[in-house]
């Protein structure tokens, strides 16, 4: 009986060794961070004057080209915000949109900034932060928002 137990043990050890040898080095290791290459889409990154209830607002559209440059095979953007003034997007960020390694996508965020932080008819510069699925923050510095549309603030009346 002990010979059969020993042979069973030897067989399972051999099986484990064979499986280990067949695995490529590093198989099963998953990186816990991702690097993103992010550039601004200058033609689609704009702001325009608007308002809500007679209160001036900046309606901001931010278009960015995002590329996953590794080491994670797949990246996801789960959050985004303007750094100063702190502001979250008004549109839904779909965390089910994936960025495979080496693949680029254009992502668009809409923000509503109130009170306005730019002068009527002037370009505005801000830092945008994208947050990946691992909680890593990727800052795009000095994103330039060109003014777009009519200058409407001068014609708005304040409530009260």
C-alpha positions as CSV (number, residue, x, y, z in Angstrom):
1,X,0.0,0.0,0.0
2,X,2.8,2.4,0.8
3,X,4.4,1.8,-2.6
4,X,1.2,2.8,-4.3
5,X,1.0,5.9,-2.2
6,X,4.6,6.8,-3.0
7,X,4.0,6.3,-6.7
8,X,0.9,8.5,-6.5
9,X,2.9,11.2,-4.8
10,X,5.7,10.9,-7.4
11,X,3.2,11.1,-10.2
12,X,1.6,14.3,-8.8
13,X,5.0,15.9,-8.2
14,X,6.0,15.1,-11.8
15,X,2.8,16.5,-13.1
16,X,3.3,19.8,-11.1
17,X,6.9,20.1,-12.3
18,X,5.9,19.5,-15.9
19,X,3.1,22.2,-15.7
20,X,5.6,24.6,-14.1
21,X,8.1,24.1,-16.9
22,X,5.5,24.7,-19.6
23,X,4.5,28.1,-18.2
24,X,6.4,31.0,-19.7
25,X,8.5,33.0,-17.2
26,X,6.4,35.5,-15.5
27,X,3.1,33.9,-16.5
28,X,0.3,34.8,-14.2
29,X,2.0,38.1,-13.1
30,X,-0.3,41.0,-13.6
31,X,0.9,44.6,-13.4
32,X,-1.0,46.8,-11.0
33,X,-0.4,50.1,-12.8
34,X,-0.9,51.5,-16.3
35,X,0.9,54.3,-18.1
36,X,-1.2,56.4,-20.4
37,X,-0.1,58.7,-23.2
38,X,-2.6,61.6,-23.3
39,X,-2.7,64.4,-25.8
40,X,-5.2,67.2,-26.4
41,X,-7.5,67.3,-29.4
42,X,-7.1,71.1,-30.0
43,X,-9.9,71.3,-32.5
44,X,-12.5,69.9,-30.1
45,X,-11.3,71.3,-26.8
46,X,-13.4,74.4,-26.3
47,X,-15.5,76.4,-23.8
48,X,-18.4,78.7,-24.4
49,X,-20.4,81.1,-22.4
50,X,-23.7,79.9,-21.0
51,X,-25.9,80.3,-18.0
52,X,-28.4,78.7,-15.7
53,X,-31.1,80.7,-14.1
54,X,-29.4,83.9,-15.1
55,X,-26.1,82.8,-13.5
56,X,-23.1,82.7,-15.9
57,X,-21.5,79.3,-16.4
58,X,-18.7,78.1,-18.5
59,X,-19.7,75.1,-20.7
60,X,-16.5,73.2,-21.2
61,X,-15.8,70.4,-23.7
62,X,-12.5,68.5,-23.3
63,X,-11.4,66.0,-26.0
64,X,-8.3,64.0,-25.3
65,X,-6.5,61.2,-27.2
66,X,-5.6,58.4,-24.8
67,X,-3.2,55.6,-25.5
68,X,-2.4,52.7,-23.2
69,X,1.4,52.3,-23.2
70,X,1.6,49.5,-20.7
71,X,2.6,47.6,-18.7
72,X,-1.1,46.6,-18.0
73,X,-2.6,44.9,-21.0
74,X,-5.9,46.8,-20.6
75,X,-6.6,50.2,-19.1
76,X,-9.9,51.8,-18.1
77,X,-10.7,55.4,-17.2
78,X,-13.0,55.4,-14.2
79,X,-13.0,59.1,-13.3
80,X,-11.8,62.5,-14.5
81,X,-11.7,66.0,-13.2
82,X,-10.4,69.6,-13.6
83,X,-7.8,70.2,-11.0
84,X,-8.5,73.9,-10.4
85,X,-11.3,74.8,-9.9
86,X,-12.1,71.2,-8.8
87,X,-14.8,70.1,-11.1
88,X,-16.2,66.7,-12.2
89,X,-17.6,66.0,-15.7
90,X,-21.3,66.2,-16.3
91,X,-21.4,63.4,-18.8
92,X,-21.3,59.7,-17.8
93,X,-17.8,58.0,-17.8
94,X,-18.3,54.5,-19.0
95,X,-15.9,52.2,-17.1
96,X,-16.6,49.4,-19.6
97,X,-14.7,51.2,-22.3
98,X,-11.3,49.5,-22.5
99,X,-8.0,50.7,-23.8
100,X,-6.0,47.6,-24.9
101,X,-2.2,47.9,-24.9
102,X,-1.1,50.2,-27.8
103,X,-4.7,51.2,-28.7
104,X,-5.7,54.9,-28.8
105,X,-9.2,56.3,-28.3
106,X,-10.6,59.8,-28.2
107,X,-12.5,60.5,-25.0
108,X,-14.7,63.5,-24.5
109,X,-15.6,65.1,-21.1
110,X,-18.1,67.9,-20.6
111,X,-17.8,70.2,-17.6
112,X,-19.9,73.0,-16.3
113,X,-17.8,75.6,-14.4
114,X,-19.5,78.2,-12.2
115,X,-18.7,80.8,-11.4
116,X,-16.6,81.5,-14.6
117,X,-12.8,81.5,-14.2
118,X,-12.0,82.9,-17.7
119,X,-12.8,86.2,-19.2
120,X,-15.4,86.5,-21.9
121,X,-14.0,85.7,-25.3
122,X,-10.5,84.6,-23.9
123,X,-8.8,81.2,-24.1
124,X,-8.6,79.3,-20.8
125,X,-5.9,76.9,-19.6
126,X,-6.4,74.1,-17.0
127,X,-5.0,70.8,-15.8
128,X,-7.1,67.7,-16.4
129,X,-6.7,64.5,-14.4
130,X,-7.8,61.1,-15.6
131,X,-8.0,58.2,-13.0
132,X,-7.4,54.6,-14.1
133,X,-8.8,51.4,-12.7
134,X,-5.9,51.1,-10.3
135,X,-6.5,54.5,-8.9
136,X,-3.5,56.0,-10.7
137,X,-3.9,59.7,-11.6
138,X,-2.7,60.9,-15.0
139,X,-2.4,64.7,-15.2
140,X,-2.6,66.5,-18.5
141,X,-1.1,69.9,-17.8
142,X,-1.9,73.1,-19.5
143,X,-4.9,72.0,-21.6
144,X,-5.9,75.0,-23.7
145,X,-9.6,75.6,-24.2
146,X,-10.4,78.0,-27.0
147,X,-13.5,80.1,-26.7
148,X,-16.4,79.1,-28.9
149,X,-19.7,80.7,-29.7
150,X,-21.2,84.0,-28.9
151,X,-20.4,86.2,-26.0
152,X,-23.7,86.0,-24.0
153,X,-22.7,86.9,-20.5
154,X,-22.9,90.7,-21.2
155,X,-26.6,90.3,-22.1
156,X,-27.5,88.1,-19.1
157,X,-29.3,89.7,-16.1
158,X,-28.6,88.6,-12.6
159,X,-31.6,87.3,-10.7
160,X,-32.9,89.3,-7.7
